[in-house]
Amino acid sequence: MTLCFSDTDSLDAALLMFRQNPAYKQCSFLFVEGEGDEKFWNGRIAENLCCIVFVVAFAQNNLRKTGKIAVIENIRTLNASRSAIDGYLGLIDNDYDGLACLPRDNNLCVTDTHDLETLLLRSPMVFRKVLAEFGDSQCIAAFEQQINKPIQAHLLALALPFAHLEWFKQHTQPSLELKDLHKNDTVLIRQAWRVELFQLYAEASKKGIAATEEHLLNDTAQCDPWLWCNGHTLLEILAIGFQHSALGNNKKATADNIANYLRGAIETAELYQTELGQAIFHWQAQHPPYRIVN
């Protein structure tokens, strides 16, 4: 179940009022970043014992306040409350925070990898399922032989230069927009499914980023690529591979369709073994009787 509360109300008071219903007396409250996270967790949270919560903006026709900042603000509001409310948890993407070892607020859990999509794509079992669902097995085998590495490793290698540039931009010129560079056909060659690094840095330079490959690699060589790469970018690059010969010719393999499939592809036992899953169980142990998952 998903609950929405107006930003004109006191959040802690609204949650406590909801718990006045005897059926929800011990209901825990889970704050997530957006619709994709809501879809993923709605089928996994403890039935009748946990609700997903969004705050909506009254001044914007009750539009949901989504994103990482919104979740953090809601959790901080409740952490600072004097109403003794308990049993609430926020789930947020790591993004680049793990690279900077930033401190975390109480009642917040963070993905092991850059975001939820990378957490799922990192699983060898999940990735094999995605390849089987959207790809052509003969094309995949031929391409792996050609590049002499697994598709999963090649996908990371394709996405990593874009992730490095995005990180560099955020630390130097955060107002610039670089998110669509991987959609440039002269940068990511669709039929060959490879990146032209010289062209990538040329395009980045046009946008105002003066970063060389050597500079980026010196700063980032020791870091886990799953912390670097953005899941949405990985899905869009993967979709190009599925649609343009390298992995098949499946025009239905859009990033959205892959994302929808991905959310149901991980087994519960494997999810619970991730750092995120273990953090949720640790939170539950510290906050009885509230539960997020069974």
Helices and strands as residue ranges (DSSP letters): E 2-6, H 11-18, G 22-24, E 28-31, H 35-42, E 50-57, G 58-60, E 63-64, H 68-79, E 88-92, H 97-100, E 108-110, H 116-121, H 124-134, H 137-147, H 151-172, G 181-183, E 188-189, E 194-195, H 197-206, H 213-220, H 225-228, H 231-243, H 255-263, H 268-273, H 275-286
